[in-house]
Amino acid sequence: MRVFVNGESRQLPDGSTVAEVLAAVSAVARGVAVAVNGEVVRRADWAETVVADGASVEILTAVQGG
């Protein structure tokens, strides 16, 4: 299936979960938030939330600053 991660097209196995998408893009799971099609997915649900073909996945990294 094809999904868009932070605007970049990626080919992933059908039925991939949010956790698997993160692993595929080598994103660090700590300090990030994930939204699928504009809906924030709770970290507790990452392993069970399946990403659909054509979905938009945004991975946001927390940054400290002043």
N, CA, C and O of each residue as an XYZ file, in Angstrom:
264
protein
N       0.843     -1.177      0.000
C       0.000      0.000      0.000
C       0.884      1.233      0.000
O       2.046      1.182      0.402
N       0.320      2.340     -0.454
C       1.056      3.597     -0.488
C       0.434      4.546      0.539
O      -0.778      4.761      0.555
N       1.294      5.107      1.393
C       0.861      6.114      2.356
C       1.783      7.322      2.224
O       2.847      7.240      1.611
N       1.370      8.420      2.796
C       2.161      9.644      2.752
C       2.589      9.976      4.172
O       1.759     10.277      5.030
N       3.898      9.918      4.411
C       4.449     10.185      5.735
C       5.128     11.548      5.686
O       6.118     11.743      4.982
N       4.570     12.489      6.452
C       5.066     13.874      6.438
C       5.176     14.395      5.004
O       6.130     15.086      4.647
N       4.171     14.046      4.193
C       4.090     14.525      2.824
C       4.873     13.722      1.802
O       4.771     13.988      0.605
N       5.658     12.741      2.249
C       6.480     11.931      1.347
C       5.817     10.580      1.106
O       5.433      9.894      2.053
N       5.685     10.203     -0.151
C       5.058      8.934     -0.506
C       5.949      7.768     -0.092
O       7.157      7.777     -0.327
N       5.325      6.758      0.533
C       6.058      5.555      0.968
C       5.234      4.326      0.634
O       4.009      4.329      0.756
N       5.922      3.275      0.210
C       5.285      1.985     -0.049
C       5.495      1.117      1.191
O       6.633      0.890      1.601
N       4.411      0.633      1.790
C       4.472     -0.194      2.994
C       3.590     -1.422      2.809
O       2.695     -1.421      1.963
N       3.834     -2.472      3.594
C       2.985     -3.667      3.501
C       1.533     -3.351      3.879
O       1.279     -2.535      4.765
N       0.593     -3.998      3.203
C      -0.820     -3.846      3.551
C      -1.024     -4.191      5.018
O      -0.404     -5.119      5.537
N      -1.896     -3.442      5.682
C      -2.218     -3.722      7.075
C      -1.210     -3.195      8.071
O      -1.262     -3.563      9.245
N      -0.289     -2.339      7.638
C       0.710     -1.783      8.560
C       0.032     -0.943      9.633
O      -0.927     -0.218      9.368
N       0.553     -1.056     10.847
C       0.044     -0.258     11.962
C       0.869      1.021     12.088
O       1.907      1.176     11.446
N       0.389      1.922     12.921
C       1.131      3.157     13.187
C       2.527      2.822     13.704
O       3.506      3.436     13.277
N       2.632      1.861     14.613
C       3.938      1.464     15.157
C       4.856      0.959     14.049
O       6.050      1.259     14.055
N       4.322      0.205     13.106
C       5.128     -0.317     11.998
C       5.551      0.789     11.037
O       6.650      0.748     10.484
N       4.687      1.769     10.840
C       5.057      2.912     10.004
C       6.226      3.653     10.644
O       7.191      4.001      9.964
N       6.139      3.891     11.946
C       7.240      4.560     12.645
C       8.540      3.783     12.496
O       9.588      4.372     12.229
N       8.481      2.479     12.664
C       9.679      1.645     12.536
C      10.226      1.704     11.106
O      11.441      1.712     10.911
N       9.350      1.743     10.120
C       9.775      1.754      8.718
C      10.495      3.041      8.332
O      11.370      3.030      7.466
N      10.135      4.130      8.962
C      10.780      5.404      8.635
C      11.904      5.721      9.614
O      12.483      6.807      9.578
N      12.205      4.764     10.488
C      13.278      4.907     11.473
C      13.067      6.093     12.397
O      14.027      6.681     12.895
N      11.838      6.432     12.617
C      11.540      7.530     13.531
C      11.671      7.048     14.967
O      11.259      5.938     15.303
N      12.236      7.876     15.787
C      12.337      7.562     17.205
C      10.940      7.680     17.799
O      10.261      8.685     17.591
N      10.511      6.669     18.530
C       9.153      6.660     19.075
C       9.016      7.544     20.310
O       7.903      7.886     20.708
N      10.126      7.911     20.908
C      10.079      8.730     22.117
C      10.013     10.214     21.727
O      10.767     10.674     20.870
N       9.119     10.935     22.356
C       9.022     12.366     22.101
C       8.335     12.730     20.802
O       8.545     13.821     20.273
N       7.505     11.819     20.275
C       6.790     12.121     19.043
C       5.286     11.939     19.244
O       4.836     11.228     20.142
N       4.540     12.597     18.390
C       3.094     12.413     18.310
C       2.793     12.022     16.867
O       3.511     12.407     15.944
N       1.723     11.254     16.686
C       1.362     10.791     15.345
C      -0.101     11.124     15.075
O      -0.972     10.921     15.922
N      -0.347     11.637     13.877
C      -1.713     11.876     13.420
C      -1.903     11.136     12.102
O      -1.027     11.157     11.238
N      -3.045     10.487     11.953
C      -3.395      9.799     10.712
C      -4.629     10.491     10.152
O      -5.677     10.540     10.796
N      -4.491     11.020      8.951
C      -5.579     11.770      8.311
C      -6.122     12.861      9.226
O      -7.331     13.082      9.303
N      -5.203     13.543      9.921
C      -5.574     14.676     10.761
C      -6.061     14.329     12.150
O      -6.362     15.229     12.936
N      -6.149     13.044     12.477
C      -6.611     12.608     13.797
C      -5.429     12.086     14.609
O      -4.734     11.166     14.176
N      -5.199     12.670     15.782
C      -4.105     12.219     16.640
C      -4.399     10.805     17.132
O      -5.514     10.498     17.554
N      -3.378      9.951     17.071
C      -3.497      8.568     17.542
C      -2.743      8.466     18.862
O      -1.555      8.782     18.932
N      -3.433      8.028     19.903
C      -2.794      7.873     21.213
C      -1.694      6.824     21.133
O      -1.837      5.810     20.451
N      -0.599      7.078     21.832
C       0.535      6.148     21.833
C       0.090      4.733     22.200
O       0.586      3.762     21.629
N      -0.831      4.612     23.139
C      -1.320      3.296     23.568
C      -2.003      2.538     22.431
O      -2.148      1.318     22.503
N      -2.419      3.242     21.390
C      -3.132      2.627     20.268
C      -2.259      2.398     19.033
O      -2.746      1.860     18.039
N      -1.004      2.785     19.068
C      -0.142      2.686     17.889
C      -0.039      1.266     17.356
O      -0.110      1.058     16.145
N       0.125      0.293     18.231
C       0.333     -1.095     17.790
C      -0.930     -1.718     17.204
O      -0.855     -2.734     16.513
N      -2.085     -1.121     17.474
C      -3.356     -1.688     17.020
C      -4.030     -0.873     15.923
O      -4.988     -1.340     15.306
N      -3.540      0.340     15.672
C      -4.175      1.208     14.684
C      -3.592      0.935     13.305
O      -2.425      1.224     13.042
N      -4.419      0.374     12.430
C      -4.003      0.047     11.065
C      -4.134      1.297     10.195
O      -5.128      2.020     10.264
N      -3.124      1.528      9.389
C      -3.100      2.672      8.484
C      -3.626      2.212      7.124
O      -3.144      1.224      6.570
N      -4.605      2.924      6.595
C      -5.228      2.547      5.322
C      -4.397      3.023      4.132
O      -3.632      3.982      4.231
N      -4.564      2.339      3.017
C      -3.926      2.739      1.770
C      -4.318      4.177      1.446
O      -5.494      4.535      1.517
N      -3.334      5.001      1.090
C      -3.592      6.391      0.731
C      -3.645      7.346      1.902
O      -3.848      8.545      1.713
N      -3.467      6.833      3.114
C      -3.560      7.671      4.311
C      -2.403      8.664      4.385
O      -1.324      8.445      3.834
N      -2.669      9.752      5.083
C      -1.651     10.752      5.376
C      -1.246     10.593      6.836
O      -2.080     10.712      7.733
N       0.037     10.324      7.073
C       0.557     10.134      8.425
C       1.525     11.271      8.720
O       2.495     11.477      7.990
N       1.262     11.997      9.780
C       2.155     13.073     10.201
C       2.836     12.653     11.487
O       2.174     12.292     12.460
N       4.169     12.700     11.492
C       4.957     12.382     12.677
C       5.562     13.691     13.162
O       6.356     14.323     12.465
N       5.175     14.082     14.358
C       5.593     15.364     14.917
C       6.545     15.127     16.073
O       6.259     14.327     16.965
N       7.674     15.819     16.063
C       8.671     15.672     17.111
C       8.590     16.853     18.062
O       8.543     18.008     17.637
N       8.574     16.551     19.355
C       8.555     17.600     20.372
C       9.931     18.261     20.428
O      10.960     17.585     20.419
N       9.930     19.584     20.485
C      11.175     20.342     20.558
C      11.058     21.335     21.699
O      10.065     22.052     21.815
N      12.081     21.368     22.537
C      12.081     22.338     23.629
C      12.729     23.621     23.145
O      13.607     23.617     22.283
N      12.281     24.690     23.711
C      12.873     25.965     23.334
C      12.354     27.078     24.216
O      11.528     26.856     25.102
N      12.827     28.231     23.976
C      12.434     29.346     24.826
C      11.875     30.484     24.092
O      11.505     31.489     24.700
